[in-house]
Amino acid sequence: MSLSRDDQSKLDEIEAFTRVLDPAFASRLNLEAALRQRDRWVVRCWCGAWLGAVMMLSGAGAARGLISVGVIVSTYGFILLLYSLWTVFQDRARRRR
């Protein structure tokens, strides 16, 4: 829904006043930059999920007992995998709203 001319002019006045009064706050309200940052975060999470899967599998292959470096690496990879996937799916749920 588009705004009327009067509403658009009021919105422009508020935006101009905000830019003059607090330029740091106005610069943080850049929607395109926020979306780019969000997309980069999702890509990092997918990379974290792949890294976690690789760590989990290689750690499980290197495990030589209940307490070993392989078990620790595998556990850390599993946690990284779960956290990354949880973050990605949470972001998808937010985008659907």
MMTF fields as JSON, N, C-alpha, C and O atoms, coordinates in Angstrom:
{
  "mmtfVersion": "1.0.0",
  "mmtfProducer": "UNKNOWN",
  "numBonds": 387,
  "numAtoms": 388,
  "numGroups": 97,
  "numChains": 1,
  "numModels": 1,
  "chainsPerModel": [1],
  "groupsPerChain": [97],
  "chainIdList": ["A"],
  "bondAtomList": [4, 2, 8, 6, 12, 10, 16, 14, 20, 18, 24, 22, 28, 26, 32, 30, 36, 34, 40, 38, 44, 42, 48, 46, 52, 50, 56, 54, 60, 58, 64, 62, 68, 66, 72, 70, 76, 74, 80, 78, 84, 82, 88, 86, 92, 90, 96, 94, 100, 98, 104, 102, 108, 106, 112, 110, 116, 114, 120, 118, 124, 122, 128, 126, 132, 130, 136, 134, 140, 138, 144, 142, 148, 146, 152, 150, 156, 154, 160, 158, 164, 162, 168, 166, 172, 170, 176, 174, 180, 178, 184, 182, 188, 186, 192, 190, 196, 194, 200, 198, 204, 202, 208, 206, 212, 210, 216, 214, 220, 218, 224, 222, 228, 226, 232, 230, 236, 234, 240, 238, 244, 242, 248, 246, 252, 250, 256, 254, 260, 258, 264, 262, 268, 266, 272, 270, 276, 274, 280, 278, 284, 282, 288, 286, 292, 290, 296, 294, 300, 298, 304, 302, 308, 306, 312, 310, 316, 314, 320, 318, 324, 322, 328, 326, 332, 330, 336, 334, 340, 338, 344, 342, 348, 346, 352, 350, 356, 354, 360, 358, 364, 362, 368, 366, 372, 370, 376, 374, 380, 378, 384, 382],
  "bondOrderList": [1, 1, 1, 1, 1, 1, 1, 1, 1, 1, 1, 1, 1, 1, 1, 1, 1, 1, 1, 1, 1, 1, 1, 1, 1, 1, 1, 1, 1, 1, 1, 1, 1, 1, 1, 1, 1, 1, 1, 1, 1, 1, 1, 1, 1, 1, 1, 1, 1, 1, 1, 1, 1, 1, 1, 1, 1, 1, 1, 1, 1, 1, 1, 1, 1, 1, 1, 1, 1, 1, 1, 1, 1, 1, 1, 1, 1, 1, 1, 1, 1, 1, 1, 1, 1, 1, 1, 1, 1, 1, 1, 1, 1, 1, 1, 1],
  "groupList": [{"groupName": "MET", "atomNameList": ["N", "CA", "C", "O"], "elementList": ["N", "C", "C", "O"], "formalChargeList": [0, 0, 0, 0], "bondAtomList": [1, 0, 2, 1, 3, 2], "bondOrderList": [1, 1, 2], "singleLetterCode": "M", "chemCompType": "L-PEPTIDE LINKING"}, {"groupName": "SER", "atomNameList": ["N", "CA", "C", "O"], "elementList": ["N", "C", "C", "O"], "formalChargeList": [0, 0, 0, 0], "bondAtomList": [1, 0, 2, 1, 3, 2], "bondOrderList": [1, 1, 2], "singleLetterCode": "S", "chemCompType": "L-PEPTIDE LINKING"}, {"groupName": "LEU", "atomNameList": ["N", "CA", "C", "O"], "elementList": ["N", "C", "C", "O"], "formalChargeList": [0, 0, 0, 0], "bondAtomList": [1, 0, 2, 1, 3, 2], "bondOrderList": [1, 1, 2], "singleLetterCode": "L", "chemCompType": "L-PEPTIDE LINKING"}, {"groupName": "ARG", "atomNameList": ["N", "CA", "C", "O"], "elementList": ["N", "C", "C", "O"], "formalChargeList": [0, 0, 0, 0], "bondAtomList": [1, 0, 2, 1, 3, 2], "bondOrderList": [1, 1, 2], "singleLetterCode": "R", "chemCompType": "L-PEPTIDE LINKING"}, {"groupName": "ASP", "atomNameList": ["N", "CA", "C", "O"], "elementList": ["N", "C", "C", "O"], "formalChargeList": [0, 0, 0, 0], "bondAtomList": [1, 0, 2, 1, 3, 2], "bondOrderList": [1, 1, 2], "singleLetterCode": "D", "chemCompType": "L-PEPTIDE LINKING"}, {"groupName": "GLN", "atomNameList": ["N", "CA", "C", "O"], "elementList": ["N", "C", "C", "O"], "formalChargeList": [0, 0, 0, 0], "bondAtomList": [1, 0, 2, 1, 3, 2], "bondOrderList": [1, 1, 2], "singleLetterCode": "Q", "chemCompType": "L-PEPTIDE LINKING"}, {"groupName": "LYS", "atomNameList": ["N", "CA", "C", "O"], "elementList": ["N", "C", "C", "O"], "formalChargeList": [0, 0, 0, 0], "bondAtomList": [1, 0, 2, 1, 3, 2], "bondOrderList": [1, 1, 2], "singleLetterCode": "K", "chemCompType": "L-PEPTIDE LINKING"}, {"groupName": "GLU", "atomNameList": ["N", "CA", "C", "O"], "elementList": ["N", "C", "C", "O"], "formalChargeList": [0, 0, 0, 0], "bondAtomList": [1, 0, 2, 1, 3, 2], "bondOrderList": [1, 1, 2], "singleLetterCode": "E", "chemCompType": "L-PEPTIDE LINKING"}, {"groupName": "ILE", "atomNameList": ["N", "CA", "C", "O"], "elementList": ["N", "C", "C", "O"], "formalChargeList": [0, 0, 0, 0], "bondAtomList": [1, 0, 2, 1, 3, 2], "bondOrderList": [1, 1, 2], "singleLetterCode": "I", "chemCompType": "L-PEPTIDE LINKING"}, {"groupName": "ALA", "atomNameList": ["N", "CA", "C", "O"], "elementList": ["N", "C", "C", "O"], "formalChargeList": [0, 0, 0, 0], "bondAtomList": [1, 0, 2, 1, 3, 2], "bondOrderList": [1, 1, 2], "singleLetterCode": "A", "chemCompType": "L-PEPTIDE LINKING"}, {"groupName": "PHE", "atomNameList": ["N", "CA", "C", "O"], "elementList": ["N", "C", "C", "O"], "formalChargeList": [0, 0, 0, 0], "bondAtomList": [1, 0, 2, 1, 3, 2], "bondOrderList": [1, 1, 2], "singleLetterCode": "F", "chemCompType": "L-PEPTIDE LINKING"}, {"groupName": "THR", "atomNameList": ["N", "CA", "C", "O"], "elementList": ["N", "C", "C", "O"], "formalChargeList": [0, 0, 0, 0], "bondAtomList": [1, 0, 2, 1, 3, 2], "bondOrderList": [1, 1, 2], "singleLetterCode": "T", "chemCompType": "L-PEPTIDE LINKING"}, {"groupName": "VAL", "atomNameList": ["N", "CA", "C", "O"], "elementList": ["N", "C", "C", "O"], "formalChargeList": [0, 0, 0, 0], "bondAtomList": [1, 0, 2, 1, 3, 2], "bondOrderList": [1, 1, 2], "singleLetterCode": "V", "chemCompType": "L-PEPTIDE LINKING"}, {"groupName": "PRO", "atomNameList": ["N", "CA", "C", "O"], "elementList": ["N", "C", "C", "O"], "formalChargeList": [0, 0, 0, 0], "bondAtomList": [1, 0, 2, 1, 3, 2], "bondOrderList": [1, 1, 2], "singleLetterCode": "P", "chemCompType": "L-PEPTIDE LINKING"}, {"groupName": "ASN", "atomNameList": ["N", "CA", "C", "O"], "elementList": ["N", "C", "C", "O"], "formalChargeList": [0, 0, 0, 0], "bondAtomList": [1, 0, 2, 1, 3, 2], "bondOrderList": [1, 1, 2], "singleLetterCode": "N", "chemCompType": "L-PEPTIDE LINKING"}, {"groupName": "TRP", "atomNameList": ["N", "CA", "C", "O"], "elementList": ["N", "C", "C", "O"], "formalChargeList": [0, 0, 0, 0], "bondAtomList": [1, 0, 2, 1, 3, 2], "bondOrderList": [1, 1, 2], "singleLetterCode": "W", "chemCompType": "L-PEPTIDE LINKING"}, {"groupName": "CYS", "atomNameList": ["N", "CA", "C", "O"], "elementList": ["N", "C", "C", "O"], "formalChargeList": [0, 0, 0, 0], "bondAtomList": [1, 0, 2, 1, 3, 2], "bondOrderList": [1, 1, 2], "singleLetterCode": "C", "chemCompType": "L-PEPTIDE LINKING"}, {"groupName": "GLY", "atomNameList": ["N", "CA", "C", "O"], "elementList": ["N", "C", "C", "O"], "formalChargeList": [0, 0, 0, 0], "bondAtomList": [1, 0, 2, 1, 3, 2], "bondOrderList": [1, 1, 2], "singleLetterCode": "G", "chemCompType": "PEPTIDE LINKING"}, {"groupName": "TYR", "atomNameList": ["N", "CA", "C", "O"], "elementList": ["N", "C", "C", "O"], "formalChargeList": [0, 0, 0, 0], "bondAtomList": [1, 0, 2, 1, 3, 2], "bondOrderList": [1, 1, 2], "singleLetterCode": "Y", "chemCompType": "L-PEPTIDE LINKING"}],
  "groupTypeList": [0, 1, 2, 1, 3, 4, 4, 5, 1, 6, 2, 4, 7, 8, 7, 9, 10, 11, 3, 12, 2, 4, 13, 9, 10, 9, 1, 3, 2, 14, 2, 7, 9, 9, 2, 3, 5, 3, 4, 3, 15, 12, 12, 3, 16, 15, 16, 17, 9, 15, 2, 17, 9, 12, 0, 0, 2, 1, 17, 9, 17, 9, 9, 3, 17, 2, 8, 1, 12, 17, 12, 8, 12, 1, 11, 18, 17, 10, 8, 2, 2, 2, 18, 1, 2, 15, 11, 12, 10, 5, 4, 3, 9, 3, 3, 3, 3],
  "groupIdList": [1, 2, 3, 4, 5, 6, 7, 8, 9, 10, 11, 12, 13, 14, 15, 16, 17, 18, 19, 20, 21, 22, 23, 24, 25, 26, 27, 28, 29, 30, 31, 32, 33, 34, 35, 36, 37, 38, 39, 40, 41, 42, 43, 44, 45, 46, 47, 48, 49, 50, 51, 52, 53, 54, 55, 56, 57, 58, 59, 60, 61, 62, 63, 64, 65, 66, 67, 68, 69, 70, 71, 72, 73, 74, 75, 76, 77, 78, 79, 80, 81, 82, 83, 84, 85, 86, 87, 88, 89, 90, 91, 92, 93, 94, 95, 96, 97],
  "secStructList": [7, 7, 7, 7, 2, 2, 2, 2, 2, 2, 2, 2, 2, 2, 2, 2, 2, 2, 2, 2, 2, 7, 2, 2, 2, 2, 2, 2, 6, 7, 2, 2, 2, 2, 2, 2, 2, 2, 2, 2, 2, 2, 2, 2, 2, 2, 2, 2, 2, 2, 2, 2, 2, 2, 2, 2, 2, 2, 2, 2, 2, 2, 7, 7, 1, 1, 1, 1, 2, 2, 2, 2, 2, 2, 2, 2, 2, 2, 2, 2, 2, 2, 2, 2, 2, 2, 2, 2, 2, 2, 2, 2, 2, 2, 2, 2, 7],
  "xCoordList": [0.847, 0.0, 0.898, 1.825, 0.619, 1.44, 0.879, -0.294, 1.744, 1.356, 0.808, 1.146, -0.027, -0.504, 0.642, 1.661, 0.47, 1.534, 1.802, 2.951, 0.741, 0.901, 1.67, 2.575, 1.301, 2.001, 3.453, 4.342, 3.689, 5.058, 5.901, 7.067, 5.328, 6.097, 6.395, 7.477, 5.431, 5.696, 6.802, 7.673, 6.765, 7.792, 9.161, 10.164, 9.202, 10.47, 11.0, 12.207, 10.099, 10.523, 11.101, 12.122, 10.448, 10.937, 12.302, 13.199, 12.451, 13.733, 14.837, 15.94, 14.546, 15.545, 15.917, 17.091, 14.921, 15.182, 16.032, 16.934, 15.743, 16.514, 17.949, 18.879, 18.14, 19.503, 20.312, 21.512, 19.658, 20.354, 20.637, 21.728, 19.648, 19.762, 20.733, 21.547, 20.641, 21.486, 21.913, 21.277, 22.987, 23.396, 23.866, 23.716, 24.432, 24.889, 23.7, 23.76, 22.626, 21.419, 20.798, 20.365, 20.752, 20.154, 20.966, 20.396, 22.277, 23.097, 22.913, 23.086, 22.563, 22.321, 20.986, 20.744, 20.128, 18.811, 18.806, 17.756, 19.944, 20.054, 19.569, 20.236, 18.42, 17.819, 18.649, 18.785, 19.197, 19.999, 21.241, 21.595, 21.892, 23.08, 22.705, 23.439, 21.568, 21.125, 20.819, 21.145, 20.199, 19.9, 21.169, 21.261, 22.147, 23.421, 24.13, 24.69, 24.107, 24.736, 24.021, 24.672, 22.724, 21.96, 22.295, 22.448, 22.408, 22.766, 24.166, 24.402, 25.102, 26.451, 26.436, 27.172, 25.603, 25.504, 24.971, 25.448, 23.997, 23.44, 24.498, 24.601, 25.276, 26.34, 27.376, 27.851, 27.724, 28.669, 28.112, 28.85, 26.823, 26.215, 26.24, 26.508, 25.963, 26.047, 27.476, 27.694, 28.457, 29.86, 30.188, 30.92, 29.642, 29.839, 29.215, 29.764, 28.065, 27.413, 28.275, 28.447, 28.818, 29.693, 30.961, 31.399, 31.546, 32.748, 32.45, 33.253, 31.307, 30.92, 30.734, 31.128, 30.127, 29.944, 31.285, 31.487, 32.202, 33.525, 34.277, 34.912, 34.197, 34.871, 34.279, 35.004, 32.953, 32.313, 32.729, 33.031, 32.745, 33.103, 34.587, 34.952, 35.436, 36.867, 37.237, 38.107, 36.586, 36.84, 36.365, 37.011, 35.222, 34.717, 35.647, 35.823, 36.23, 37.164, 38.479, 39.15, 38.85, 40.129, 39.993, 40.995, 38.791, 38.571, 39.193, 38.979, 39.958, 40.616, 40.3, 41.206, 39.043, 38.636, 37.62, 37.288, 37.131, 36.08, 36.586, 35.88, 37.799, 38.369, 39.609, 40.675, 39.45, 40.566, 40.331, 39.261, 41.34, 41.222, 40.14, 39.42, 40.015, 39.0, 37.591, 36.733, 37.349, 36.018, 35.739, 34.619, 36.726, 36.555, 36.275, 35.38, 37.035, 36.826, 35.452, 34.752, 35.075, 33.774, 32.637, 31.644, 32.767, 31.739, 31.623, 30.517, 32.76, 32.753, 32.139, 31.375, 32.451, 31.865, 30.366, 29.632, 29.903, 28.463, 27.749, 26.678, 28.35, 27.757, 27.743, 26.748, 28.827, 28.891, 27.849, 27.203, 27.685, 26.688, 25.283, 24.501, 24.96, 23.623, 23.35, 22.275, 24.322, 24.134, 23.948, 23.081, 24.746, 24.651, 23.306, 22.661, 22.887, 21.603, 20.438, 19.471, 20.527, 19.474, 19.362, 18.255, 20.498, 20.496, 19.914, 19.139, 20.277, 19.758, 18.251, 17.536, 17.76, 16.323, 15.54, 14.391, 16.14, 15.494, 15.394, 14.388, 16.416, 16.381, 15.311, 14.613, 15.173, 14.117, 12.737, 11.857, 12.542, 11.244, 10.953, 9.814, 11.986, 11.786, 11.453, 10.644, 12.058, 11.796, 10.385, 9.822, 9.811, 8.452, 7.407, 6.338, 7.699, 6.715, 6.543, 5.751],
  "yCoordList": [-1.164, 0.0, 1.235, 1.34, 2.156, 3.361, 4.437, 4.416, 5.366, 6.448, 7.621, 7.803, 8.401, 9.62, 10.632, 10.455, 11.672, 12.685, 13.347, 13.62, 13.603, 14.241, 13.331, 13.782, 12.058, 11.111, 10.925, 10.815, 10.889, 10.741, 11.95, 11.802, 13.151, 14.353, 14.389, 14.813, 13.94, 13.86, 12.857, 13.111, 11.726, 10.711, 11.225, 10.961, 11.962, 12.542, 13.567, 13.645, 14.351, 15.331, 14.635, 15.062, 13.577, 12.831, 12.226, 12.249, 11.685, 11.088, 12.137, 11.901, 13.297, 14.363, 14.864, 15.099, 15.025, 15.486, 14.474, 14.849, 13.204, 12.159, 12.141, 11.971, 12.315, 12.338, 13.516, 13.388, 14.657, 15.833, 15.65, 15.964, 15.143, 15.046, 13.943, 14.152, 12.777, 11.642, 10.867, 9.875, 11.308, 10.648, 9.21, 8.386, 8.893, 7.511, 6.559, 5.455, 6.98, 6.157, 5.993, 4.899, 7.067, 7.0, 6.09, 5.406, 6.077, 5.214, 3.739, 2.883, 3.435, 2.043, 1.526, 0.32, 2.397, 1.991, 1.664, 1.71, 1.341, 0.997, -0.449, -1.393, -0.616, -1.93, -2.833, -4.026, -2.283, -3.09, -3.656, -4.818, -2.841, -3.316, -4.394, -5.365, -4.221, -5.235, -6.556, -7.623, -6.493, -7.72, -8.404, -9.631, -7.618, -8.201, -8.869, -9.956, -8.217, -8.804, -10.085, -11.048, -10.118, -11.318, -12.459, -13.605, -12.14, -13.168, -13.712, -14.914, -12.819, -13.288, -14.196, -15.182, -13.868, -14.685, -16.077, -17.073, -16.151, -17.45, -18.273, -19.479, -17.644, -18.359, -18.878, -20.006, -18.054, -18.503, -19.685, -20.603, -19.658, -20.769, -22.053, -23.124, -21.963, -23.162, -23.685, -24.896, -22.777, -23.213, -23.863, -24.851, -23.303, -23.895, -25.28, -26.17, -25.458, -26.775, -27.796, -28.919, -27.417, -28.34, -28.64, -29.788, -27.605, -27.811, -28.708, -29.577, -28.5, -29.337, -30.79, -31.7, -31.005, -32.383, -33.049, -34.212, -32.313, -32.868, -33.166, -34.211, -32.234, -32.451, -33.644, -34.439, -33.761, -34.865, -36.206, -37.147, -36.297, -37.559, -37.889, -39.036, -36.877, -37.164, -37.445, -38.273, -36.766, -37.045, -38.425, -39.11, -38.833, -40.173, -41.239, -42.303, -40.953, -41.907, -41.984, -43.016, -40.888, -40.862, -41.238, -41.285, -41.505, -41.819, -43.158, -44.158, -43.162, -44.38, -44.6, -44.734, -44.634, -44.803, -43.748, -42.875, -43.836, -42.923, -41.495, -40.546, -41.332, -40.002, -39.916, -40.421, -39.269, -39.076, -37.782, -37.18, -37.367, -36.147, -36.308, -35.353, -37.494, -37.739, -37.554, -37.0, -38.012, -37.859, -36.386, -35.92, -35.662, -34.232, -33.467, -32.622, -33.758, -33.091, -33.448, -32.589, -34.701, -35.142, -34.468, -34.061, -34.35, -33.695, -32.221, -31.699, -31.549, -30.145, -29.972, -29.031, -30.847, -30.786, -30.989, -30.327, -31.906, -32.149, -30.917, -30.546, -30.291, -29.078, -27.954, -27.24, -27.789, -26.768, -27.027, -26.093, -28.269, -28.641, -28.307, -27.697, -28.699, -28.417, -26.921, -26.451, -26.174, -24.731, -24.044, -23.182, -24.415, -23.793, -24.082, -23.178, -25.328, -25.671, -25.023, -24.582, -24.965, -24.317, -22.843, -22.319, -22.168, -20.757, -20.55, -19.618, -21.406, -21.267, -21.476, -20.699, -22.497, -22.761, -21.711, -21.423, -21.147, -20.058, -18.825, -18.117, -18.564, -17.448, -17.671, -16.729, -18.894, -19.19, -18.942, -18.426, -19.309, -19.098, -17.593, -17.159, -16.811, -15.356, -14.756, -13.831, -15.26, -14.708, -15.019, -14.26, -16.116, -16.469, -15.554, -15.355, -15.0, -14.132, -12.839, -12.003],
  "zCoordList": [0.0, 0.0, 0.0, 0.804, -0.897, -0.987, -0.06, 0.313, 0.297, 1.195, 0.398, -0.771, 1.029, 0.383, 0.341, 1.009, -0.434, -0.542, 0.798, 1.146, 1.545, 2.85, 3.815, 4.517, 3.841, 4.715, 4.289, 5.132, 2.987, 2.484, 2.846, 3.212, 2.749, 3.102, 4.603, 5.01, 5.434, 6.878, 7.176, 8.008, 6.5, 6.694, 6.264, 6.927, 5.15, 4.695, 5.693, 5.925, 6.283, 7.283, 8.522, 9.061, 8.961, 10.116, 9.82, 10.663, 8.614, 8.233, 8.183, 8.675, 7.591, 7.514, 8.912, 9.199, 9.771, 11.13, 11.893, 12.642, 11.701, 12.374, 11.873, 12.662, 10.566, 10.016, 10.558, 10.801, 10.746, 11.276, 12.768, 13.246, 13.492, 14.942, 15.383, 16.282, 14.749, 15.138, 13.892, 13.539, 13.218, 11.97, 12.169, 11.266, 13.333, 13.576, 13.633, 13.091, 14.284, 14.361, 12.979, 12.617, 12.212, 10.876, 9.951, 9.1, 10.11, 9.258, 9.587, 8.719, 10.835, 11.221, 10.701, 10.735, 10.229, 9.749, 8.26, 7.62, 7.715, 6.307, 6.107, 6.532, 5.467, 5.302, 4.389, 4.659, 3.328, 2.398, 3.089, 2.886, 3.894, 4.611, 5.622, 5.805, 6.269, 7.236, 6.533, 7.054, 5.359, 4.62, 4.115, 4.136, 3.663, 3.232, 4.393, 4.244, 5.556, 6.741, 7.142, 7.546, 7.04, 7.368, 6.413, 6.835, 5.13, 4.149, 4.396, 4.269, 4.753, 5.071, 6.293, 6.345, 7.276, 8.478, 8.137, 8.681, 7.251, 6.853, 6.12, 6.342, 5.262, 4.551, 5.546, 5.419, 6.535, 7.566, 8.353, 8.711, 8.616, 9.356, 8.537, 9.081, 7.23, 6.384, 6.338, 6.375, 6.258, 6.285, 7.629, 7.684, 8.714, 10.026, 10.125, 10.774, 9.479, 9.484, 8.745, 9.22, 7.588, 6.843, 7.636, 7.709, 8.226, 9.026, 10.228, 10.569, 10.864, 11.993, 11.591, 12.321, 10.417, 9.945, 9.667, 10.014, 9.042, 8.744, 10.042, 10.175, 10.998, 12.279, 13.016, 13.614, 12.969, 13.666, 13.063, 13.796, 11.748, 11.097, 11.254, 11.511, 11.096, 11.235, 12.688, 12.957, 13.62, 15.023, 15.423, 16.216, 14.866, 15.177, 14.597, 15.19, 13.453, 12.859, 13.6, 13.585, 14.254, 14.973, 16.438, 17.151, 16.901, 18.318, 18.67, 17.985, 19.738, 20.214, 21.693, 22.515, 22.015, 23.401, 23.776, 22.976, 24.998, 25.433, 25.608, 25.271, 26.131, 26.3, 25.429, 25.781, 24.288, 23.367, 22.604, 22.69, 21.86, 21.069, 20.008, 19.717, 19.43, 18.413, 18.943, 18.255, 20.154, 20.757, 21.036, 20.826, 21.499, 21.777, 20.487, 20.449, 19.431, 18.143, 17.579, 17.043, 17.701, 17.203, 17.967, 17.363, 19.254, 20.065, 19.712, 19.567, 19.573, 19.195, 17.807, 17.592, 16.874, 15.539, 15.568, 14.835, 16.414, 16.546, 17.092, 16.612, 18.097, 18.672, 17.641, 17.523, 16.899, 15.856, 14.772, 14.298, 14.385, 13.382, 13.872, 13.143, 15.091, 15.627, 15.75, 15.378, 16.271, 16.431, 15.077, 14.934, 14.1, 12.78, 12.129, 11.597, 12.169, 11.565, 12.31, 11.689, 13.636, 14.416, 14.039, 13.918, 13.854, 13.484, 12.09, 11.878, 11.138, 9.779, 9.753, 9.12, 10.42, 10.396, 11.177, 10.844, 12.193, 12.919, 12.019, 12.055, 11.221, 10.292, 9.224, 8.847, 8.735, 7.759, 8.332, 7.642, 9.598, 10.232, 10.359, 10.185, 10.661, 10.743, 9.396, 9.317, 8.333, 7.0, 6.517, 5.729, 6.976, 6.561, 7.182, 6.604, 8.344, 9.006, 8.307, 8.742]
}
